[in-house]
Amino acid sequence: MPAAPDPGDRVRAEILDPRTDPEPDYWPRLRATAGLRADWDWRVLAAQAWGARTIQLITVLFDGDAPVAVVNAAWLGAPVHRFSFNAAGSRPWLGAVHVRGPGSGAVPGWWLADGVPLSVLTDAYARAMRRELGAGCLALVLRQVTAEQAATVRSRKLVRVTEPVWRLPTHRWADKEQWLMSLTRSRRSNLRGILRKVAENEDLEVRSHRATEEIDEVRVIEAMRWNDDKYAGGIAPRIRVLNEYMRALMRQPDVYSYTYTERSTGQLIAFGMVFDHPTTPIVRSWTQRPAAEGGAKFLYFYHLAKQVEWAVGHGREWVELGKGKSAEKKSLGAEPSEQLAMAVPIRPW
């Protein structure tokens, strides 16, 4: 890859709207080079963008003909679409560019080539977005920034600590038993009981699926409302996932879907999704029937235990569990990785 570019004119930006722009010819190669997971597939990006209340833009920075950065961002501003989707062609008149992972704020929304500093985003990328979006584009907000990355940005900035991301160090364990023995006695006993309970439950069918077409995405989306309802409220209510987005995502070759079904009723009572990766799979989503409606809270721990077992058996170094549920994840041996949010004003020149 070329040396780190100057944040100046020789860095060229291609700004794309996945709703209306076709997939670039170079996109599959760039995804492979950058190690971008399933949610960066162009069909998935397009479906996710159509289902958003804000404009979602993909930007590729080039040094000459070589791509040196990829950025996913939402253009957040006024007016706010609280209940509806954002129509193609409509744009806020004032706001900020919010860089985050596609469909999730728990992962970074950018890739940088080797030797390219984060300041390329706060300089060249930020100016490109201002040219594209107009004078109302006042700031750049980056999620999941490390302290080391933030220190490389010398311009004015506002940095705040956010929730940590939790990761299980699966490279330390030779098998599931060694992992269990690393936990406290109470948690170890609890997990053994959970594994035994699921194995003995003849009415519960647990299946894993990869790049599948056999799961009804409507059932999955209905089940995901259990999780969404826990976070209901606020200024902007949660927008439901579109069928096309879930269908495109579950058919990606690096996606594992897990279904938990009651044989007696045929009802889906829990669903999980994992993005595979050569070193660090991500537990992307989890939803289960609420306990008040007869759900089994222990299925969450069973699901994570099976991810540890799979990752250890397949030589993965880490399993990323995302944010939240800190006490539960810590009890499973997960380690926190401090994350920062950084806001940088965009210069008008």
N, C-alpha and C positions, 0 to 999 in steps of 0.2 A: 504494500500500500504506500501511497505517497506520504511525504513528511507532513506534519501538521500544517494546514493552510493558514494563511493570514486571514483574519476576519474581514476581508475587504472584497474588492471587485472580482477577484479571480475565483471566488467561491460563488457558484451559480446555484440558484434554488429553483427546483421544479415543484410547484404546489398543486396538489391533486385533491379533488373531491370524489371519494369513491362512489357516491351516488350517481354521478353524471360522467365521470372520466373513466375510460376503459383501463384495464390492467396494463401497465407498461410492459413492453417486451422484456425488459431487464429484471422485472420484479421477482420471478422465481429464483434467479441466480443471486440476487441481492438478499433475499430471505435466507437462502442457504448459507451465504457467506456470513451474514450477521447472526445466524442462529435464532431467527425470529420464530416464535411458536405459532400454534394453530390459529390464534386470534389475529394474526397478521396476514392470513390468506385473503386475497382480494375479495372473494365472494363473501367471506365473513365480515370484512371491513365494510363492504357496501351495505349488507343487511343491517349491521350495527348502526351505521350512519343514518339509514332511513328510519330507524327506530329511536333516534335520539331527539331531544328537544333543543339541542344546540348543533351548530355546524361542526362537523368533524373533518379535519383536513390532514392529509398525509403530505409531508414535505421531504424531498430528497435533496441533499446538498452534494454538489459535484465540485471536485477540483480537477478542471479539465474534463476528461470523459470518465473519471473514476468517482464513483459514489463514496463519500466520506462520512455521511451521516443520514439517518432516517429519523423522522419525528412524527409522532401522532399527537394531535392537539385538538381541543375543543375551543371554539371562539365564543367565550362567555360574555354576555353583556345585556344591555337593555335595548329593546323590550325583552322581557322574560316570557318564554312559552311554558306556563306552569302546567297545563294539562294536555297540550297538543304537541304534535311533532313539528319540526322546523321545515317549512316548505323549501324546495329547491329554488335557489335564486334569492331567497330572503336572507337578510343579514342584520345583526345588531348594529346600532350606530355608535355605541360606546362600550368598552369593556376591556378584557384581558385574554391573552392566549394561555390556556390551561393545558400543560403538557402532562399526560398520564397514559398508562397502558390502555390499549383498546378494550373497552368494556370493564376495566378494573383499575382502581387507583392504587392497588397494592403492589404494582410492578412499574418500573420506569417506562416512560413512553418514548424512549429514544434508543438509538444505537449509534456509537461512534467508532470509526475505524481506529486501529492501533495508532497511538501517537497523536490523536486529535483531541485537544482539550475541551472541557465542557464550555469554556468561554466562547467557542464557536457558536454554541446555541444562543448565548446571551448577547452576542454581537451580530454575526452574519445572519443567523436564523431570525433573530428578533427584528432586524431591519427589513428582511425579506417579508415578514408577516405584516409589518407596518405598511410597506408598499402595497401589499395585496389587499389589506383590510381597511386601509385609510387612517386618517389622523385620529380616529376614535380608538385605535388600538394602542392602549396606554402602557401595558405592562405584560410581562412574561412570568408565568408561575410554573415552577417545576416541582413535581412530586417525586418522592423516593430518591432524594439526593443524599449522598453520603457526606460526612464532614470533610473528607479529603477533597471531594469534588467541589464542594462549596468554597473551600479555601483557594481554589484556582481562579475563582471569579473575582476580579479586582474592581469591577464597577460597583456602584451603589447597589445594595441589596438588603432585603429583609429576610432573615432566616429564623425558622421556628422548628422545634422538635415536634414530630408527630408520633403516632403509634408505631411501635417497632414491628418489623416483619419477623415471624418465627420460622426457624428452620431446624429440621432434625438431622444431626450429623451421622447419617447412615453408613458412612465410610468407616466408622469406629467399631462397627459390630459385624461379626462373622455370620450371624444368623439371628433369627427371631428370639431364640432363648437368651442369647447374650444381651440383646437389647432389654428384654424383660428383667434380667438380673441386674441391670444398671439402674433400675427404677427403685423407688421406695417400696418397702414391703407391702404397704397398704395398696398402692397403685398396682403393683405386680399382682397381688391377690385379686384385685378388682378386675383386671384385664383377663386373667386366666378364667375367672368366672364368666365374664362376658363372652369370651371365645367358646367356652363350653356351652353356654346357654344358646348361642346362635347355632352351633353344630347340632344340638339336640332338638331344635325347634323344627319339626317336620312341616309346619305350615308356612315357614319363611323360605322363600327362594331368593338366593343371592347370586347375581350373575354379573360378569364383566363383559363389556363389548368394546371392540376397537374398530374405528372407522365404519360404524354400523349404519344400516338403513332400517334395521328391524325394530327400533324403538319409536313409538309414537310420540313425536315431539309435543303434541297437544297435551298429552298426559304429563309430560315432564314440566311444561310451562305451568300447568295447573298446580303441580306439586311445588314448584318454585315459589308460588304465592305464599306458602306457609312461611318461608324465610323472609320474603319481601314484607309481609304484614308485620313482622317484628320491628321493622324500621319505618313504618308508615308515619305520615305526618310531616311537619316541617313546611318550609315555604314552598317547596316544589315536590309534590307527591311523586313516588316512584312510578316510572313508566314500565309497563309490562313488556317482557321480552317478546319479540316477534317470532312467529313460527319459522320463517325463512332463516333467521339468524341461528336459532337452535338447530335446525336441520343441517345447515351448512357447517356448523361447528362440530356436531357429533360425527360427521362424515370425514373429518380430517384424519390423516393417517397417524398423527401423533396424539390423538385424543382417546383416552379410555373413559367409558361411561359405566357406571355401576348402578344397577337397579335392585331394589329390595321390594319384593312383591309378596303379598299374602296369597297363598295358593287357594285358600277356601273362598276368597272373594274376588281374586284377580286384581285387587287394588294395589297401586303403587304407593308404598308407604314411606319410601326414602329414595333419594337419588343423589349421586355424586359424580363429579367429573374431574379428571386429572389430565394435565398436559404433560406428556412425556418429554424427556430431554436427555441427552447423553450424560449429563452430570447432575442436573437439578430439576427433577419433575416438580410441577406445581399442582397442589390440590386447589383447583380453581373454584369449585362450587360445591355446596352441600345443602340439602334441604330434607326435612323429615316431618312427618305428621306430628302436630303438637301433642304433648303428653295429655292435655285435657281432652283430646279427641281419641285417646287410645294409643298414641304413639309411644315408641320405646326409645327413651333418651340414650340408652346405652349403645344404640346403633352408631352414633357418632364416633365413639371410641373404638368400636369394632372396625369401622371404615378406616380410621387412621392406622390402626394396628395392621390391617391388611396392606396398607400402602408402605409401611415400614418393611414388612415381610417381603413384598414384591421388590422394593428398591434395593434391599440388601442382596436378595437373590440374583438381581440383574446388574449388580455392580454400580449402582448410582451412588454418588458421593453425598448428596443431600436430598431432602424432601422439603420443599417450601410450603408452609402452611398458611401463609398470608397473615393478616392482622386480626386483632380481636381474640377473645377467649384466652387471654394470657395465662391465667392460672391453670386451665386445663392443658394447654400446650406445654407449659413448663413442666407439669407433672409427667408428661410423656417423654421428657428428655430434650425438648426443643430449646434452642438458644435464640435470644433476641438479637436482631440486627438493627441498630439505631437508624432511623430515617428522619430526614429533614424535608421541609417544604421551603422553597426559596422563591421570593418575588423580586423581580428586577424591572425597574422602569425602562421603557423603550425610548431611546433618544429620538427627537424629531428630525435628526439629520443622518 
